[in-house]
């Protein structure tokens, strides 16, 4: 088991004291907590982020200040404390320091988070979802899941995210892992339909598990892709969590059919009303043999999402993330272990949840060995894949870059039922990539973010 060094223990003690101080008087002591965390960032790696936070806490009417305050009014005290301890102290502070050390020592990517599939089984059959094509027979046993978490912690990873399949098929093991690793934060991308009162009570007991519930818009859009009655079951799950003052978020896939709804102010306001504290936006990817390509959002829809989410960040008290369009904040693609990787239910270690190719399996290699494998080193040596950070993805945004890396590394398709040729997969995205390149280049030309990328020292510190 990974143990904290004396220095890490002192950091934890100081931040825990600061968190207790904030609980007594949030308005007075939130700025003090920020100042303490800033002092721990001795290399000023997060200087830009802290400058933004400083501006927020000076204005009580700011939407971000209202969001921060809502964590005290809307979230159970114990759950909020565990969230701060495991996210702010362990994942963001102690973990980031360890990761920086090992990136330099091993000359490879070290992730901030690990996405893993406990099972390929799912109780739904959503249109265009690759999990539906994988079958329901694959499961990682408890010992394997536990080993991945232990290996991750040694490298500085304290954030673990479950996907699938439907991860809550493995409810008992997920809760058991929360109990075993109280110093970690666990999140799950879940369809939400298996969240009942008993499981919500278990979440309240362990306090270090947060669901991101998949929802495609309102009832018409959600049920059209996920099946009749799914929306009402999702809303019921959100109500159960809100009643218990548990933190949760939404996971929203925007497609050619629902973008205008998912990106609307009415929709984001509804998520806030239901109690969601974050919303994670993904664009549809045609992964898997036979995956429909007509669901791909076009360049106009993607630009619409780009503009809408940025507008919400100035006005709405909810934390939003756009997996593709936020490349400007993280220097392009975060996959391949640069900030995260994916391990499927068969144990295949993949660069990304949307990239089903691998040259390593957790049953045969350690996590570190996989990060040093040819495929992951292809990612390490080629990131970012474009000078335009609005084109982060080697599949959807940069034609054939994925195919080049797969061929160079000798990686294979991890789809056990119908292996997908990487050249065929890339070909599905050619037209979308061409169209988005034109739009992204136009947007990037006038983006203030371009100036940050001219400052090499800024990103050397970020990626160190």
C-alpha positions in Angstrom: 0.0 0.0 0.0 1.3 3.5 -0.9 2.2 5.4 2.2 2.6 9.2 2.5 6.1 10.6 3.1 6.6 12.8 6.1 6.4 15.9 3.8 3.1 14.6 2.4 1.8 14.0 5.9 2.6 17.5 6.9 0.9 18.9 3.8 -2.2 16.8 4.6 -2.2 18.0 8.2 -2.0 21.6 7.2 -4.7 21.4 4.6 -7.0 19.4 6.8 -6.7 22.1 9.5 -7.5 24.7 6.8 -10.6 22.8 5.6 -11.9 22.6 9.2 -11.4 26.3 9.5 -13.4 26.9 6.3 -16.3 24.8 7.6 -16.7 27.2 10.6 -17.0 30.3 8.4 -16.8 29.7 4.6 -17.1 33.4 3.7 -14.2 34.4 5.9 -11.9 31.4 5.4 -12.2 30.3 1.8 -9.6 32.9 0.8 -7.3 31.6 3.5 -7.6 28.1 2.2 -6.7 29.3 -1.3 -3.6 31.1 0.0 -2.4 28.0 1.8 -2.8 25.8 -1.3 -1.0 28.5 -3.4 2.0 28.3 -1.0 2.2 24.5 -1.6 2.6 25.2 -5.4 6.2 26.3 -5.0 7.0 25.9 -8.7 4.0 28.1 -9.6 2.7 25.4 -12.0 -0.9 26.4 -11.3 -0.3 30.2 -11.2 -2.9 30.9 -13.9 -5.6 28.9 -12.1 -4.9 30.6 -8.8 -5.1 34.0 -10.4 -8.6 33.0 -11.7 -9.7 31.8 -8.3 -8.5 35.0 -6.6 -10.7 37.0 -9.0 -13.7 34.8 -8.2 -13.5 35.0 -4.4 -13.4 38.8 -4.5 -16.9 38.9 -5.9 -19.7 37.2 -3.9 -22.1 37.6 -6.8 -19.8 35.7 -9.2 -21.3 32.5 -10.4 -18.2 30.6 -9.4 -18.4 32.0 -5.9 -22.0 30.9 -5.7 -20.9 27.5 -6.9 -18.3 27.2 -4.2 -20.7 28.3 -1.5 -23.3 25.8 -2.7 -20.8 23.0 -1.7 -21.5 24.1 1.9 -25.3 24.6 1.6 -26.1 21.6 -0.7 -23.6 18.9 0.2 -23.4 16.7 3.3 -20.7 17.9 5.6 -18.8 14.6 5.8 -19.0 14.0 2.0 -17.7 17.5 1.3 -14.8 17.0 3.7 -13.8 13.7 2.1 -14.1 15.3 -1.3 -11.8 18.1 -0.3 -9.3 15.7 1.4 -9.1 13.2 -1.5 -9.4 15.7 -4.4 -7.6 18.8 -3.2 -5.0 17.2 -0.9 -4.4 13.8 -2.3 -5.2 14.0 -6.0 -4.4 17.7 -6.8 -1.5 18.3 -4.4 0.3 15.2 -3.2 -0.6 13.2 -6.4 0.5 15.9 -8.8 3.9 16.1 -7.1 4.5 12.4 -7.3 3.4 12.3 -10.9 5.9 15.1 -11.8 8.7 13.2 -10.1 8.0 9.9 -11.9 7.5 11.6 -15.3 11.0 12.9 -15.1 12.4 9.6 -13.6 10.9 7.3 -16.2 10.6 9.6 -19.2 7.0 8.6 -19.9 3.5 9.8 -19.3 2.1 9.4 -15.8 -1.6 9.9 -15.5 -3.6 12.0 -13.1 -6.6 9.7 -13.3 -7.3 6.1 -14.4 -10.5 5.1 -16.1 -11.3 1.4 -15.7 -14.2 -1.0 -16.5 -15.2 -3.4 -13.8 -17.5 -5.1 -16.3 -18.6 -5.1 -19.9 -22.2 -6.0 -18.8 -24.9 -3.3 -19.1 -28.6 -3.3 -18.4 -29.3 -0.9 -21.4 -28.6 -1.1 -25.1 -28.0 2.5 -26.2 -27.7 3.4 -29.9 -24.1 3.9 -31.0 -22.5 2.7 -27.7 -19.6 0.4 -28.1 -20.3 -1.2 -24.8 -23.4 -2.7 -26.3 -21.2 -4.5 -28.9 -18.7 -5.9 -26.4 -21.1 -8.4 -24.8 -21.7 -9.0 -21.1 -19.2 -11.7 -20.2 -16.1 -9.7 -19.3 -15.3 -8.8 -15.7 -12.2 -7.7 -13.9 -12.1 -9.5 -10.6 -11.8 -7.6 -7.3 -8.1 -8.4 -6.8 -7.2 -7.0 -10.3 -9.2 -3.8 -9.6 -7.5 -3.5 -6.2 -4.1 -4.0 -7.8 -4.6 -1.3 -10.4 -5.6 1.1 -7.6 -2.5 0.2 -5.6 -0.2 0.6 -8.6 -1.8 3.9 -9.4 -1.3 5.3 -5.9 2.4 4.4 -6.0 2.6 6.6 -9.1 0.6 9.4 -7.5 -2.9 8.6 -8.9 -5.7 9.1 -6.4 -8.5 9.6 -8.9 -10.2 6.5 -10.3 -13.1 6.6 -12.7 -15.3 3.6 -13.5 -17.0 3.1 -16.9 -18.2 0.0 -18.7 -20.5 -1.5 -19.5 -22.5 -0.3 -16.6 -20.2 -0.1 -13.6 -22.9 -0.3 -11.1 -23.5 -3.9 -12.1 -20.6 -4.3 -9.7 -22.1 -2.2 -6.8 -20.7 -4.4 -4.0 -17.2 -4.4 -5.2 -17.2 -0.7 -5.9 -18.3 0.1 -2.4 -15.7 -2.4 -1.1 -13.0 -0.6 -3.0 -14.2 2.7 -1.6 -13.7 1.3 1.9 -10.3 -0.2 1.1 -9.0 3.0 -0.4 -10.4 5.8 1.7 -7.6 8.2 0.4 -8.9 8.0 -3.2 -11.8 9.7 -5.0 -13.9 7.4 -7.1 -16.2 8.6 -9.9 -18.4 6.5 -12.3 -19.9 7.2 -15.6 -23.2 5.4 -15.1 -26.6 5.3 -16.8 -28.0 5.9 -13.3 -30.8 3.4 -13.5 -29.3 1.1 -10.8 -29.1 3.8 -8.2 -31.7 3.0 -5.6 -32.2 4.0 -2.0 -29.9 1.3 -0.6 -27.0 2.2 -2.9 -27.5 6.0 -2.2 -27.3 5.2 1.5 -24.0 3.3 0.9 -22.6 6.2 -1.0 -23.5 8.5 2.0 -21.7 6.0 4.3 -18.4 5.7 2.3 -18.5 9.3 1.0 -15.7 8.9 -1.6 -17.9 7.8 -4.6 -19.5 10.3 -7.0 -21.6 9.3 -10.0 -21.7 11.2 -13.4 -25.1 10.2 -14.6 -25.6 9.9 -18.4 -28.4 11.9 -19.7 -29.0 12.9 -23.4 -31.2 16.0 -22.9 -34.8 15.9 -21.8 -37.1 12.9 -21.9 -37.5 12.7 -25.7 -33.8 12.9 -26.4 -32.7 10.5 -23.6 -35.3 7.8 -24.3 -34.7 8.0 -28.1 -31.1 6.8 -27.6 -31.3 4.9 -24.2 -34.8 3.3 -24.3 -38.3 4.3 -23.2 -38.6 5.0 -19.5 -34.8 5.6 -19.0 -35.2 9.4 -18.4 -37.7 9.0 -15.6 -35.4 6.4 -13.9 -32.4 8.9 -14.2 -34.4 11.7 -12.7 -35.5 9.5 -9.8 -31.8 8.6 -9.2 -30.9 12.4 -9.1 -33.7 13.0 -6.7 -32.5 10.3 -4.3 -29.0 11.8 -4.4 -30.1 15.3 -3.9 -32.3 14.3 -0.9 -29.2 12.9 0.8 -27.1 15.9 -0.1 -24.7 13.8 -2.1 -22.5 15.3 -4.8 -23.2 14.1 -8.4 -22.9 15.3 -11.9 -24.2 14.7 -15.4 -22.5 13.0 -18.4 -23.9 14.4 -21.7 -23.1 13.0 -25.1 -23.9 15.5 -27.8 -24.8 14.1 -31.3 -26.3 15.3 -34.5 -29.7 14.7 -33.0 -29.5 16.4 -29.6 -26.8 19.1 -29.7 -29.2 22.1 -29.7 -31.0 20.7 -26.6 -27.9 19.6 -24.6 -26.3 23.0 -25.3 -29.3 25.0 -24.4 -29.6 27.3 -21.4 -32.9 25.6 -20.4 -31.1 22.3 -20.2 -28.1 23.5 -18.1 -30.5 25.3 -15.7 -32.5 22.1 -15.3 -29.3 20.2 -14.4 -28.5 22.8 -11.8 -32.1 22.6 -10.4 -31.8 18.8 -10.1 -28.7 19.2 -8.0 -25.9 18.4 -10.4 -22.6 20.0 -9.4 -20.8 19.3 -12.7 -21.6 18.4 -16.3 -19.2 16.5 -18.5 -19.8 16.9 -22.2 -18.6 14.5 -24.9 -19.1 14.4 -28.6 -20.3 11.2 -30.2 -17.6 8.9 -31.6 -18.3 6.1 -34.2 -16.3 3.5 -32.4 -17.0 -0.2 -33.1 -17.7 -2.0 -36.4 -21.1 -0.9 -37.6 -21.3 2.1 -35.3 -23.6 4.7 -37.0 -21.8 7.7 -38.4 -25.0 9.8 -38.8 -24.8 10.6 -35.1 -21.5 12.5 -35.5 -22.0 16.2 -34.7 -21.1 18.5 -37.5 -18.7 21.4 -37.3 -21.5 24.0 -36.7 -22.8 21.9 -33.8 -19.4 21.5 -32.2 -18.7 25.2 -32.5 -22.1 25.8 -30.9 -21.1 23.7 -27.9 -17.7 25.5 -27.7 -19.5 28.9 -27.4 -22.3 27.7 -25.2 -20.1 26.1 -22.5 -17.8 29.1 -22.3 -20.9 31.3 -21.9 -22.2 29.1 -19.1 -18.8 29.3 -17.3 -19.4 33.1 -17.0 -23.0 32.8 -15.8 -23.9 29.4 -14.3 -23.0 27.9 -10.9 -22.0 24.5 -12.2 -18.6 23.1 -13.2 -18.5 22.2 -16.9 -16.0 20.1 -18.8 -15.9 19.6 -22.6 -13.7 16.6 -23.3 -12.9 17.8 -26.9 -13.3 21.5 -26.9 -11.3 22.2 -23.7 -8.0 21.2 -25.3 -6.8 24.8 -25.0 -6.7 24.4 -21.2 -4.7 21.2 -21.1 -2.5 21.5 -24.1 -4.4 19.2 -26.4 -5.0 15.5 -25.9 -4.9 14.2 -22.4 -5.0 10.5 -23.3 -2.2 7.9 -23.5 -1.4 8.4 -19.8 -0.6 12.1 -20.2 -3.5 12.8 -17.8 -5.5 9.6 -18.0 -5.7 6.1 -19.6 -8.3 3.4 -19.9 -8.3 -0.2 -18.8 -11.2 -2.3 -20.2 -12.9 -5.2 -18.6 -10.6 -7.7 -20.4 -7.6 -5.9 -18.8 -6.4 -4.3 -22.1 -4.7 -1.0 -21.3 -5.8 1.5 -23.8 -4.8 5.2 -24.4 -8.3 6.5 -24.2 -11.9 5.3 -23.6 -12.6 6.0 -27.3 -9.5 4.4 -28.7 -9.8 0.6 -28.6 -6.3 -0.4 -29.5 -3.6 -1.7 -27.1 -0.3 -3.5 -26.8 -0.5 -4.2 -23.1 -2.7 -6.1 -20.7 -2.9 -5.6 -16.9 -2.7 -9.3 -16.4 0.6 -9.4 -18.2 2.3 -6.1 -17.5 2.4 -3.6 -14.6 0.9 -0.2 -15.1 4.3 1.4 -15.4 5.4 -1.1 -18.0 2.3 -0.3 -20.1 3.1 3.4 -19.8 6.5 2.6 -21.3 5.1 0.4 -24.0 5.4 1.4 -27.7 1.8 2.6 -28.1 1.9 4.8 -25.0 5.3 6.1 -26.0 3.9 7.0 -29.4 1.4 9.2 -27.5 4.1 10.6 -25.3 6.4 11.5 -28.2 3.7 13.0 -30.5 1.5 15.0 -28.1 0.1 17.6 -28.9 -1.1 16.3 -32.2 -1.7 19.8 -33.6 -0.5 23.4 -33.0 -4.2 24.2 -32.7 -5.3 23.1 -29.2 -8.9 23.1 -30.4 -7.9 20.0 -32.5 -6.7 17.7 -29.7 -7.8 14.3 -30.8 -5.7 11.9 -33.0 -8.8 10.3 -34.4 -11.6 12.9 -34.7 -9.5 16.1 -35.3 -6.3 15.0 -37.0 -6.7 12.7 -40.0 -4.9 9.4 -39.7 -2.7 10.3 -36.7 -4.2 7.5 -34.7 -3.5 5.0 -37.6 0.1 6.1 -37.8 0.6 5.5 -34.1 -1.1 2.1 -34.1 0.9 0.9 -37.0 4.2 2.2 -35.6 3.6 0.5 -32.2 2.1 -2.8 -33.5 -1.0 -2.3 -31.3 -4.1 -4.4 -32.0 -7.8 -3.9 -31.8 -9.3 -4.8 -28.4 -12.8 -5.5 -29.6 -13.1 -9.2 -29.1 -16.3 -9.7 -31.1 -15.4 -7.7 -34.2 -11.9 -6.3 -34.3 -11.9 -2.9 -36.1 -9.2 -2.1 -38.6 -7.7 1.3 -37.5 -7.6 2.6 -41.1 -11.3 1.9 -41.5 -12.1 3.7 -38.2 -10.1 6.7 -39.2 -11.8 6.8 -42.5 -15.1 7.2 -40.8 -13.9 10.5 -39.3 -12.1 12.0 -42.3 -14.9 14.4 -43.4 -15.7 15.5 -39.9 -12.0 16.1 -39.2 -11.7 18.2 -42.4 -14.7 20.3 -41.6 -13.7 20.9 -38.0 -10.2 21.8 -39.0 -11.6 24.8 -41.0 -13.8 25.9 -38.1 -11.2 25.3 -35.4 -8.5 27.2 -37.3 -10.8 30.2 -37.7 -11.7 30.2 -33.9 -8.1 29.6 -32.8 -6.8 32.5 -35.0 -8.5 35.0 -32.7 -8.4 33.0 -29.4 -6.6 34.6 -26.4 -5.3 31.1 -25.6 -2.9 31.3 -28.5 -0.7 33.8 -26.5 -0.3 31.3 -23.7 1.0 28.7 -26.1 3.7 31.1 -27.3 5.1 31.0 -23.7 7.2 27.8 -23.7 8.0 28.2 -20.1 4.3 28.1 -19.1 3.8 24.7 -20.7 7.1 23.3 -19.7 6.1 23.7 -16.1 2.6 22.3 -16.8 3.9 19.1 -18.4 7.0 18.7 -16.2 
